[in-house]
């Protein structure tokens, strides 16, 4: 009976520990996954691959002609590197044709980045099954 109690306690503990990880990785808590927000003609301010999430900071011009700073959350550095997206891909001052992602629910000017399109036609997909870097024409 004592062995059963220890086993049951371990099963409960492991199960409860998993819930916090699932809750953290549920993007629907932080982002509106039903909407795709797109910004055109953006300028990279900062780009860092890190764990648990990378970050892209960029400037975009709003409808009134003002430059507005946005922050975009990326997947982890480990996941992105395995898919061919590295630290050297973007530098401060780089221009992107388009960035797209799910807008944040809790913070203004915040999104979960899904893709970035370069002026030469290259595309970096940051999430989903098709994540990775694709050269124009491939």
N, C-alpha and C positions, 0 to 999 in steps of 0.2 A: 504494500500500500504506500509505503514511504517513497519508493521509486516512482510510482505513478504520480504522486504529488509533485515531485521534483520535475518530472517530465512535463506535466501540465503547466507548471509555473514557467518553465523555459519556453514552451509553445506560446503562452500568453505574452511573455516579455518580448519575444521576437516579433510576434504579430503587431504589438503596439508600437514597437520601434519602427516598423515599416510604414505605418500610417503617416508619420511626420515627413518622411522622405517623399511619399506620394503626394501629400498636400503641398509641399514646397514645389514640386515639379509639375503641378497642375497649372499650366499657363493661363487657363480661364479665370483664375483667381486674380491675376494681376493685369491681364490684357484682354481686350475684346477680340477674340479669335474669329468672330464672324465678320469683321471689317478689315479690309486692306487699305492702309494709309500709304499714300505715295507722295514723295517729295522729289521734284526735279531740280537739276542744276545745283547740286549741293557741293560744299567745300568741306573737306575733312579737317577737323581741328585736332582730334586725337583718336588713336586706334590702338587698343591693347587686347591681346589674347591673354586671358588669365582664368584661373579657376576660383570659384565655381562658374563664373560667367565672364565672358569678354565684354568689351564696351567700345562703341563707336560714338564719338561726339562730332557733330557736324553743324554747319550753318546753312540755313535756307532762307530765301527772301520771301516774306509774307505778302499778302495782297496789298498792303500799304507801302511796300518798298523797304520795309525794315528787315535787317538781318536778325534771324531768331536762332538761338542755339537749341539743338535737340540732342538727346541722349538715346542711344539704342543698345539694348541688351542683346548679347550674342550667346550662343551655346558655349560650352566649356572649351578651353584651349585644347585639351586632349582630343575631343571629338572633332574639332575643326581641323587640326593638324592631320589627323588620320584621313580626312577627306580632301587634303591638298590645299587648305587655306592656312597660310602662315602669317607670322608677325610682319614680314616684309611686304605684304600685299598692298597696304595703304600707308601713306605718310601724310603728315600735316601739310596742308596746302593742296593736296590732290583734289581734282574735280571729278565728281561722279555724275553721270547722266540721270540716274534715278536710284533712290533707295525706297524699299517697300517693307511693310511689316504691320503688325497688329498694334493699335494704339493702346497706351497704358490706361488703366482704370483709376489708378490712385494718384498718379503724378502728372502734371502738365508737361508737354514737350518730351514725352517718353514713349518708346515703342520697343517691341520685340522684333528685331530685324529678321526678315526672311530672305531678302536678296538685295544685291547691289549690282547695278549695270554700269559698265564703263563706257566711255565715249567711243572706244575702239570696237565695241560689240561684245567684249568679254562679260561674263556673268559669274558672280559669286553667290551661290545659294547657301544660306547659313543654317537652314533647318529643314526637317522633313527627310523623307527617303531619298530625295534627289539632291541632297546637300553636296556641295563640292564646287570646284572651280572649273568653268568651261570656257575655252577659248572661242572666239568668234568663228563661226563656220563649222564647228564640230557638232 
